[in-house]
Amino acid sequence: MTAKRTEAVRVSGITVELSNTSKTLFPDDQVTKGDLVGYYRDIAARMLPYLRDRPLSMERYPDGITGERIVQKNVPRYFPDWIARTRVKKQGGTLVQVICDRPATLVYLANQACIEMHAFLSRTGALDRADQLIFDLDPPDDHRFDQVKHLALGLHDLLDELGLTAFVKTTGGRGLHVHVPLDARDDFDTVRRFARQASDVLAAREPDILTTEQRKDSRGDRVYSDVMRNAYAQTAVAPFSVRARPGAPVATPLDWAELKDTSLTPHQFTLRTVGGRLDRLGASDPWAGMARRRYSLARAAQRLAKLADV
């Protein structure tokens, strides 16, 4: 038996042991584990602000994206002590989950073939209260992204009417996520109820292309506004996470003006192209100021109730 080749990399003062970096994780694109490690190391400064204090769910693909997916929430015993952890109470017990608060953690997870990282919508210290609300605009196929962009812009306008600031990202899949930063005063039931009511108002404005029907057979060919992620211990794909799909697409924060670009496609940002995008943006960050724009839903809910009655 041939021993696996190992090497070490120094990341922010921490030595991370790497193994089998030549292993191909994306066969059609010839993306290796070493490429994944390099990507997460390079993106760390941009990505970590959206991960700190948030428990992670890890999606690992030890044999690449055509092999078995391992969804891992509990921290394995072999993870090094320097990786931050937090306890998450769940029905039937407690999990100990990773907190990704340093570049070395990103590199270590990538070496574990963790391609996708999904983060809580709440933070340690107040895990039962959302500090983000999320709308998942999910089309039935790959051919309706123009509708998704149109609906995201309509949702942006609606949230602006309600006095809330929203941010948008590609998911690395077919749709878009619209995030609303909150001040963690409201529990998840309140947040989900608000998100559902806002989706209903938008669906009433765009009945031909948007639905809030949970049953797939009732949606027809309309885009689905999914708000069910707004629940305790649920997660959403993290900004700048790679997705385990052909092309190695990346969930990418966008500026709202980019949705008006007819050439924008849901899969155009990838492990190999995001770096160039960030070089072009320089210090500009489409999600800049998110931490300063956190509000309670109380006043917005009052305004929404009036719109819902119209």
Secondary structure as a PSIPRED ss2 file (coil, helix, strand):
# PSIPRED VFORMAT (PSIPRED V4.0)

   1 M C   1.000  0.000  0.000
   2 T C   1.000  0.000  0.000
   3 A C   1.000  0.000  0.000
   4 K C   1.000  0.000  0.000
   5 R C   1.000  0.000  0.000
   6 T E   0.000  0.000  1.000
   7 E E   0.000  0.000  1.000
   8 A E   0.000  0.000  1.000
   9 V E   0.000  0.000  1.000
  10 R E   0.000  0.000  1.000
  11 V E   0.000  0.000  1.000
  12 S C   1.000  0.000  0.000
  13 G C   1.000  0.000  0.000
  14 I E   0.000  0.000  1.000
  15 T E   0.000  0.000  1.000
  16 V E   0.000  0.000  1.000
  17 E E   0.000  0.000  1.000
  18 L E   0.000  0.000  1.000
  19 S E   0.000  0.000  1.000
  20 N C   1.000  0.000  0.000
  21 T C   1.000  0.000  0.000
  22 S C   1.000  0.000  0.000
  23 K C   1.000  0.000  0.000
  24 T E   0.000  0.000  1.000
  25 L E   0.000  0.000  1.000
  26 F E   0.000  0.000  1.000
  27 P C   1.000  0.000  0.000
  28 D C   1.000  0.000  0.000
  29 D C   1.000  0.000  0.000
  30 Q C   1.000  0.000  0.000
  31 V E   0.000  0.000  1.000
  32 T E   0.000  0.000  1.000
  33 K H   0.000  1.000  0.000
  34 G H   0.000  1.000  0.000
  35 D H   0.000  1.000  0.000
  36 L H   0.000  1.000  0.000
  37 V H   0.000  1.000  0.000
  38 G H   0.000  1.000  0.000
  39 Y H   0.000  1.000  0.000
  40 Y H   0.000  1.000  0.000
  41 R H   0.000  1.000  0.000
  42 D H   0.000  1.000  0.000
  43 I H   0.000  1.000  0.000
  44 A H   0.000  1.000  0.000
  45 A H   0.000  1.000  0.000
  46 R H   0.000  1.000  0.000
  47 M H   0.000  1.000  0.000
  48 L H   0.000  1.000  0.000
  49 P H   0.000  1.000  0.000
  50 Y H   0.000  1.000  0.000
  51 L C   1.000  0.000  0.000
  52 R C   1.000  0.000  0.000
  53 D C   1.000  0.000  0.000
  54 R C   1.000  0.000  0.000
  55 P E   0.000  0.000  1.000
  56 L E   0.000  0.000  1.000
  57 S E   0.000  0.000  1.000
  58 M E   0.000  0.000  1.000
  59 E E   0.000  0.000  1.000
  60 R E   0.000  0.000  1.000
  61 Y C   1.000  0.000  0.000
  62 P C   1.000  0.000  0.000
  63 D C   1.000  0.000  0.000
  64 G C   1.000  0.000  0.000
  65 I C   1.000  0.000  0.000
  66 T C   1.000  0.000  0.000
  67 G C   1.000  0.000  0.000
  68 E C   1.000  0.000  0.000
  69 R C   1.000  0.000  0.000
  70 I E   0.000  0.000  1.000
  71 V E   0.000  0.000  1.000
  72 Q E   0.000  0.000  1.000
  73 K C   1.000  0.000  0.000
  74 N C   1.000  0.000  0.000
  75 V C   1.000  0.000  0.000
  76 P C   1.000  0.000  0.000
  77 R C   1.000  0.000  0.000
  78 Y C   1.000  0.000  0.000
  79 F C   1.000  0.000  0.000
  80 P C   1.000  0.000  0.000
  81 D C   1.000  0.000  0.000
  82 W C   1.000  0.000  0.000
  83 I C   1.000  0.000  0.000
  84 A E   0.000  0.000  1.000
  85 R E   0.000  0.000  1.000
  86 T E   0.000  0.000  1.000
  87 R E   0.000  0.000  1.000
  88 V E   0.000  0.000  1.000
  89 K E   0.000  0.000  1.000
  90 K E   0.000  0.000  1.000
  91 Q C   1.000  0.000  0.000
  92 G C   1.000  0.000  0.000
  93 G E   0.000  0.000  1.000
  94 T E   0.000  0.000  1.000
  95 L E   0.000  0.000  1.000
  96 V E   0.000  0.000  1.000
  97 Q E   0.000  0.000  1.000
  98 V E   0.000  0.000  1.000
  99 I E   0.000  0.000  1.000
 100 C C   1.000  0.000  0.000
 101 D C   1.000  0.000  0.000
 102 R C   1.000  0.000  0.000
 103 P H   0.000  1.000  0.000
 104 A H   0.000  1.000  0.000
 105 T H   0.000  1.000  0.000
 106 L H   0.000  1.000  0.000
 107 V H   0.000  1.000  0.000
 108 Y H   0.000  1.000  0.000
 109 L H   0.000  1.000  0.000
 110 A H   0.000  1.000  0.000
 111 N H   0.000  1.000  0.000
 112 Q C   1.000  0.000  0.000
 113 A C   1.000  0.000  0.000
 114 C E   0.000  0.000  1.000
 115 I E   0.000  0.000  1.000
 116 E E   0.000  0.000  1.000
 117 M E   0.000  0.000  1.000
 118 H E   0.000  0.000  1.000
 119 A E   0.000  0.000  1.000
 120 F E   0.000  0.000  1.000
 121 L C   1.000  0.000  0.000
 122 S C   1.000  0.000  0.000
 123 R C   1.000  0.000  0.000
 124 T C   1.000  0.000  0.000
 125 G C   1.000  0.000  0.000
 126 A C   1.000  0.000  0.000
 127 L C   1.000  0.000  0.000
 128 D C   1.000  0.000  0.000
 129 R E   0.000  0.000  1.000
 130 A C   1.000  0.000  0.000
 131 D C   1.000  0.000  0.000
 132 Q E   0.000  0.000  1.000
 133 L E   0.000  0.000  1.000
 134 I E   0.000  0.000  1.000
 135 F E   0.000  0.000  1.000
 136 D E   0.000  0.000  1.000
 137 L E   0.000  0.000  1.000
 138 D E   0.000  0.000  1.000
 139 P C   1.000  0.000  0.000
 140 P C   1.000  0.000  0.000
 141 D C   1.000  0.000  0.000
 142 D C   1.000  0.000  0.000
 143 H C   1.000  0.000  0.000
 144 R C   1.000  0.000  0.000
 145 F H   0.000  1.000  0.000
 146 D H   0.000  1.000  0.000
 147 Q H   0.000  1.000  0.000
 148 V H   0.000  1.000  0.000
 149 K H   0.000  1.000  0.000
 150 H H   0.000  1.000  0.000
 151 L H   0.000  1.000  0.000
 152 A H   0.000  1.000  0.000
 153 L H   0.000  1.000  0.000
 154 G H   0.000  1.000  0.000
 155 L H   0.000  1.000  0.000
 156 H H   0.000  1.000  0.000
 157 D H   0.000  1.000  0.000
 158 L H   0.000  1.000  0.000
 159 L H   0.000  1.000  0.000
 160 D H   0.000  1.000  0.000
 161 E H   0.000  1.000  0.000
 162 L C   1.000  0.000  0.000
 163 G C   1.000  0.000  0.000
 164 L C   1.000  0.000  0.000
 165 T C   1.000  0.000  0.000
 166 A C   1.000  0.000  0.000
 167 F E   0.000  0.000  1.000
 168 V E   0.000  0.000  1.000
 169 K E   0.000  0.000  1.000
 170 T E   0.000  0.000  1.000
 171 T C   1.000  0.000  0.000
 172 G C   1.000  0.000  0.000
 173 G C   1.000  0.000  0.000
 174 R C   1.000  0.000  0.000
 175 G C   1.000  0.000  0.000
 176 L E   0.000  0.000  1.000
 177 H E   0.000  0.000  1.000
 178 V E   0.000  0.000  1.000
 179 H E   0.000  0.000  1.000
 180 V E   0.000  0.000  1.000
 181 P E   0.000  0.000  1.000
 182 L E   0.000  0.000  1.000
 183 D C   1.000  0.000  0.000
 184 A C   1.000  0.000  0.000
 185 R C   1.000  0.000  0.000
 186 D C   1.000  0.000  0.000
 187 D E   0.000  0.000  1.000
 188 F H   0.000  1.000  0.000
 189 D H   0.000  1.000  0.000
 190 T H   0.000  1.000  0.000
 191 V H   0.000  1.000  0.000
 192 R H   0.000  1.000  0.000
 193 R H   0.000  1.000  0.000
 194 F H   0.000  1.000  0.000
 195 A H   0.000  1.000  0.000
 196 R H   0.000  1.000  0.000
 197 Q H   0.000  1.000  0.000
 198 A H   0.000  1.000  0.000
 199 S H   0.000  1.000  0.000
 200 D H   0.000  1.000  0.000
 201 V H   0.000  1.000  0.000
 202 L H   0.000  1.000  0.000
 203 A H   0.000  1.000  0.000
 204 A H   0.000  1.000  0.000
 205 R H   0.000  1.000  0.000
 206 E C   1.000  0.000  0.000
 207 P C   1.000  0.000  0.000
 208 D C   1.000  0.000  0.000
 209 I C   1.000  0.000  0.000
 210 L E   0.000  0.000  1.000
 211 T E   0.000  0.000  1.000
 212 T C   1.000  0.000  0.000
 213 E C   1.000  0.000  0.000
 214 Q C   1.000  0.000  0.000
 215 R C   1.000  0.000  0.000
 216 K H   0.000  1.000  0.000
 217 D H   0.000  1.000  0.000
 218 S H   0.000  1.000  0.000
 219 R C   1.000  0.000  0.000
 220 G C   1.000  0.000  0.000
 221 D C   1.000  0.000  0.000
 222 R C   1.000  0.000  0.000
 223 V E   0.000  0.000  1.000
 224 Y E   0.000  0.000  1.000
 225 S E   0.000  0.000  1.000
 226 D E   0.000  0.000  1.000
 227 V C   1.000  0.000  0.000
 228 M C   1.000  0.000  0.000
 229 R C   1.000  0.000  0.000
 230 N C   1.000  0.000  0.000
 231 A C   1.000  0.000  0.000
 232 Y C   1.000  0.000  0.000
 233 A C   1.000  0.000  0.000
 234 Q C   1.000  0.000  0.000
 235 T E   0.000  0.000  1.000
 236 A E   0.000  0.000  1.000
 237 V E   0.000  0.000  1.000
 238 A C   1.000  0.000  0.000
 239 P C   1.000  0.000  0.000
 240 F C   1.000  0.000  0.000
 241 S C   1.000  0.000  0.000
 242 V E   0.000  0.000  1.000
 243 R C   1.000  0.000  0.000
 244 A C   1.000  0.000  0.000
 245 R C   1.000  0.000  0.000
 246 P C   1.000  0.000  0.000
 247 G C   1.000  0.000  0.000
 248 A C   1.000  0.000  0.000
 249 P E   0.000  0.000  1.000
 250 V E   0.000  0.000  1.000
 251 A C   1.000  0.000  0.000
 252 T C   1.000  0.000  0.000
 253 P E   0.000  0.000  1.000
 254 L E   0.000  0.000  1.000
 255 D C   1.000  0.000  0.000
 256 W H   0.000  1.000  0.000
 257 A H   0.000  1.000  0.000
 258 E H   0.000  1.000  0.000
 259 L H   0.000  1.000  0.000
 260 K H   0.000  1.000  0.000
 261 D C   1.000  0.000  0.000
 262 T C   1.000  0.000  0.000
 263 S C   1.000  0.000  0.000
 264 L C   1.000  0.000  0.000
 265 T C   1.000  0.000  0.000
 266 P C   1.000  0.000  0.000
 267 H C   1.000  0.000  0.000
 268 Q C   1.000  0.000  0.000
 269 F C   1.000  0.000  0.000
 270 T E   0.000  0.000  1.000
 271 L C   1.000  0.000  0.000
 272 R C   1.000  0.000  0.000
 273 T C   1.000  0.000  0.000
 274 V H   0.000  1.000  0.000
 275 G H   0.000  1.000  0.000
 276 G H   0.000  1.000  0.000
 277 R H   0.000  1.000  0.000
 278 L H   0.000  1.000  0.000
 279 D H   0.000  1.000  0.000
 280 R H   0.000  1.000  0.000
 281 L H   0.000  1.000  0.000
 282 G C   1.000  0.000  0.000
 283 A C   1.000  0.000  0.000
 284 S C   1.000  0.000  0.000
 285 D C   1.000  0.000  0.000
 286 P C   1.000  0.000  0.000
 287 W C   1.000  0.000  0.000
 288 A C   1.000  0.000  0.000
 289 G C   1.000  0.000  0.000
 290 M H   0.000  1.000  0.000
 291 A H   0.000  1.000  0.000
 292 R H   0.000  1.000  0.000
 293 R C   1.000  0.000  0.000
 294 R C   1.000  0.000  0.000
 295 Y E   0.000  0.000  1.000
 296 S C   1.000  0.000  0.000
 297 L C   1.000  0.000  0.000
 298 A H   0.000  1.000  0.000
 299 R H   0.000  1.000  0.000
 300 A H   0.000  1.000  0.000
 301 A H   0.000  1.000  0.000
 302 Q H   0.000  1.000  0.000
 303 R H   0.000  1.000  0.000
 304 L H   0.000  1.000  0.000
 305 A H   0.000  1.000  0.000
 306 K H   0.000  1.000  0.000
 307 L H   0.000  1.000  0.000
 308 A H   0.000  1.000  0.000
 309 D H   0.000  1.000  0.000
 310 V C   1.000  0.000  0.000
